[in-house]
């Protein structure tokens, strides 16, 4: 029986495995500028030695180093090759491999893109050179399949390697290579109410999409908004929050994203926000909650608030038979679904939990009457669940404006079938304060259809008249809003993202939550023209604020008329300067420092804004 690996052994195995895959390292030489090269580890079954190989345009040069010839590894920049260029801005990610081949003594001087890559490469090579890899771990990493492992030490692998693993940007030069690196990173534009910093920054509201200034190196992949706070899921698995402390769980209101401390047994798959509470779901189906718990919406069996994500223990019992696959939050309640059933907990006001009464539940409780659910959306006090296999949709909860789509305005305490949508396949749906938006496909149709129902008091469903009492009781087709891929609902506004990358908005615009300055509300879906060329990837809504996530790219000069730091207007003398890291536009005073940005393939010092410079320098130290 194979020996079980300890945590440290498993981490070492993971690092060595990762180093067997080609990775970009910046190679310093005796002459010329540093160059990006693909490095990877291989093991020869003939010599039984480990090798470090790298790509090179000069095929006459030896691009393989036997680790048996390595004498030492030093961190930092302590060799003549490094001293020749004196690049102190990347010292923290620099290391040198000293080796001897016959009478030849030389160094391989490298810089990693990130701190994690630096740790991974230095740890792996040191362990292999000093024979610090435990035998049972060594056997595993030798057996791990790698298409680039060479069975004979004399075989030239570089030609094969360059044709197999060269990334698109490796063939690009200059500005295009930089833009290709930018494309792998997301940025977020926010607009609407910002009283507590839920959009970041200190302006009370933003009437037009504003670029959120993220911490250097961070890449958001999902975003969710509550009433006065926002949470974001980052590509490295971290969670960040900003806004009112009641929702974020932080010690004070935060006007810029701040990391949330948590301990989970798996990678985070998705996040959700209620009015003042939050929920996250891991890849293995575990649910964690934190924030306000007055109605038991955190699901821990009490009404005590939690400042950090806390495991919802009660669902563990149900997981013996089901695995949670999706989560959603209403104002003060939470819903989780598996492939066979639905659970809900928190405030039972207006029947929001679907248990046949209006009682609060402090623990996750199964909702009867829904089979094979595949999707969920929650409004303030109502919920909708759909099943793609059954091509059906159910709704329950508050129905005072017809937001359940059942043809009446009576409160519904248990899941009820929405007859008019029966037989259609649901692509996505969103629920707001008192309205619902659904996108479906019909049999044989090549295009989606968008339906809306509920309150239209501020034009949030884009149907007919507006004002107090304006409502639609059954799903009604929204004209001129087809080919929609994603919808999101706020308290009284709606966003929709189309296949061609357009973002459309309708409803209340009192705080600028539609991203268009001017009108107080819109009763038809209107394109947000300022986002037209930004290729949006996803959208999200808080109660009265909105977000659009896009690939990172430079802002156009005409988009910004004043410095994004000091707010001084640009003139012929006070000219615009782009920060190469965050892509914002600043005056010379706020962006006159330079530093390398290896994560964006910029190996020479680049102009950056003061905030990015401080973050990059802090990481370098």
Helices and strands as residue ranges (DSSP letters): H 7-19, E 23-28, E 35-43, E 50-54, E 64-66, G 67-69, E 70-75, H 80-85, G 88-93, E 94-101, E 104-112, H 115-129, H 135-143, H 158-165, G 168-171, H 174-183, E 186-193, E 205-211, E 220-225, E 229-234, E 239-243, H 245-248, E 254-259, E 268-273, E 277-282, E 287-291, E 306-311, H 314-318, E 326-329, E 333-337, E 342-346, G 349-351, E 361-367, E 375-378, E 382-387, E 392-397, E 412-417, G 419-421, E 425-431, E 435-441, E 449-455, E 471-477, E 484-489, E 493-498, E 503-508, E 521-527, G 529-531, E 536-541, E 545-551, G 557-559, E 577-578, E 585-586, E 593-597, G 598-600, E 602-608, H 610-620
